[in-house]
Amino acid sequence: MKSRAENWAEGFPAVEPKRARVLILGTLPSAESIRQGQYYAHPRNAFWPIMGELFGAGRELPYAARLRKLAAQGVMLWDVLQAAHRPGSLDSAIHPRRLAPNAIPELLARHPELGRIAFNGGPAEALFRRHVAKACGDRLAGVELVRLPSTSPAHASRTCAQKLAAWRAALVPAEFSTERKNFRRKLRRGGVKHQVHGVLVARLRPGSDSPGTSWAGCSIVPRCGGRPLP
């Protein structure tokens, strides 16, 4: 019989720059990430190829240099969970009750300048809604919550091009500023309807000024992770 310790996964501290405009939240590091002591270490995870396209923080750089690149862009990294009982690496294997969330409310209190939380996939958003959002309270006022397609190799329903377009719209400063203006305008008009414990949630559709999950109208860059796009 396996002991609890064999299936107990523990995450990493936050990558926390002095000032941040975006917080990227995953669920919990994979077994390979924990083994290497690095965020998104699985070689087939699209996170670092996407960061390479957006900020020059690709896998060709040492890990510490990649983190510095993200910090210089005001991008924080963390996970919703600090630890959980999870056999293997799949989010679906996380035990619904045997888990511990990270101190995200305290992180938000240290960063009142934060404008957006970007969830790396639907499970991260769901865990945040279930275990964290209520405790954040007013700290989420004015913070836009955006669910992005997961960069995990297990999430194969989106192409690399579609993932890259969505992440570009959420993270690149010029497009980030435009989307924030659209979000505030929709708040005033009452057009953003998704809610997490009373907090309005926008789900971005690249190439459009309205929330949604369709990818029509994506503006695709020619390469992803050093490979030509189809």
N, C-alpha and C positions, 0 to 999 in steps of 0.2 A: 504493500500500500504506500502511495506517495504521501509525503508529509505536506503540510500546508506551505512550508517554506519553499518547496520545489515549484509550486505554482504561484508564488507570491511575487509579483513584479513591482519594482519601485522605480520611479522616474527621476528626473534631473532637476536641479535648480533652474530658475528662469534665466534666460539670456536677457538682461535688463540694462539697456542704455540709460544715460542720465535723463534724456528726454525721448519720448516715444510718441509716434502718431498712430501706429498700428500694433496690435497684439495678435499674434497668430497662435491659436490654441488647437492642439491635437488632442487625442484621447489619452494615450499612455505610450511611452516608447516601446517599440517592438523588441523581441528577444535579441535580434541582431544589434539593434541600437544600444541596448543595455550591455551587451557583450563588449561592444566597442567604446561605450561611454560617450556616444555622439548622437545628437538628434538626427533622425532620418538617415540612418546609416545603411539601410538595406540597399544594395546596388541597383535594384530595379525601382526604387521609390523615385518619383519624378520631382520631389521637392527641390533638391539641389540643382538639377538641370534647369528648372524654372527660375530659381534664384540666380543662376548664372546668366540667363537671358535678360532678367530684369535689372540686376544690380552688379553683375560681374562677380557673383559669389558662387561659382560653379565648383564641381568636384576637383577640377585641376588645381585648386588652391588648397593649402593645408586647412584643416578644420578651424583652427583659431583665426586664421585670416578671413575665412568665410563669415564667422561670427562678427568680426570687426566691420566687415563690409555692411552687414545687416544693421549693426548698431549705428553706423554712420548715416544710414537712411532712416533712422528712427523706427526700426522694426524690432519688436520684442518677440521672443519665442518662449512658449511654455506649453503645458498640457493641462487639461481639465483635472485629471487625476494625479495625485501624488503616488498612489499605490493601489493595487487591486489584486484579487485572486483571479488569475487568468492563465489557464493552461495554453501554451503556445503563444501566438502573436495576434490572432484575430480579435477585432473589437467585439464580435459576437460572442466570444468566449469569456468576456469580463463578467464576473459574478455580480448580479444586480444589487446585492446587499453587502458583500464583502469587499468594500472599497473605501478609499479616503480621498476626498477632493483636495486640490491645492488651495493655498490661501490667496485666492484671486481677489476677494474683496480688499484685502490689505494691499495687494499690488496696485489695484485701481486707486486706492487712497494716496499712494505715493506718486501717482501719475495723473493728476487732474487734467493734464493737457491731452490725454489720449482721445483720439477721435473715432477709432474703429476697432472692433474685435472681429477677426476673420477666423472662422472655424474651418479647420482642415477636414472637411467631410461632415456628413449628417450625424454620425454617432457622437462626434465631439459636441455638436450643437445640442443634441438630445441629452447628453450627460450634463452639460452646462445648465440647461433648462431645469433638469430634475434635481441637481445637487448643489448648484452654485448661485443661480440668478437671484433667488429670493434673498439670500444673505447679502448680495451686493447693494440692494436697496437703491437709494438716491445716487450712489456712485455711478450708476449706469445712465443717469440723465444726460442726454446729449451724445451718448456713445452709440454709434451705429453698429449693429450686429449683422454680419454677413456670412452666410454659409457658402463655402466654395467647394468645388469638386475635390474629392480626396486625391492626394498624390500617391496613395498606396497602390502597389501593383495589383492588389486584390480588387481595386475599383477600375474595372476595364470597360465600363459602359460609356466612358468619354474618351475621345482621342487626346493625344498629347496636345494637338493644336487647340482643342476646345478648352482643356485645362489651362493652358498657357494664357489664352485670351481672357478667361475669367479671373485668373490671378493677376494679370496685368491691370485689368480694370479696377481691381480692389487695392492694389499696392503701389503702382507707379504714381509718384506725386501729382503730376499734371492731371491724370485721369482720376486719381483719388479726389482731388479738389473739385473736379466737375461733378463726380458722383455725390460728394457731400452736399453740394449746392442743390442737386436734384432731390436728395433725401430730405433736406430741410424744407424745400418747397412743397414736397408731398406731405410732410408733417403738417405744414400750415393748411394744406388743402384737405387733410384727412384721407389721403390716398394710399397710405401705407398701412396695411391691415394685419400683417402677421405680428403676433405678440408673444413675448416670453415673460411670464409673470408681470404683465403690464408694460413691458419694454417693447417699443416698436422695433420690428426687424425688417430690414430690406434684403431681398435676395436679388442680386444684381443680374441683369441680362446685358452682357457686353454689346455695345453698339446701339443701346436703347436707353432712354431716360426713365424707364419704368421698371419696377421690381418684377421678377419672374424667374422661371427656371429654363426657359427656352434659350437656345444658343443661336437663334436666327440673327443675322446682322453682325456676327463676330468679325472683328478686324484682326486677321491672323498675320503674325510676323513670319518671315520665311523659314526660320530654323527653330528647332527645339532641342536643347541639350546637345548641340553640335551636329545633329542629324537633320537632313532636309525633311521638311514636312511633306506629306502626300498631297 
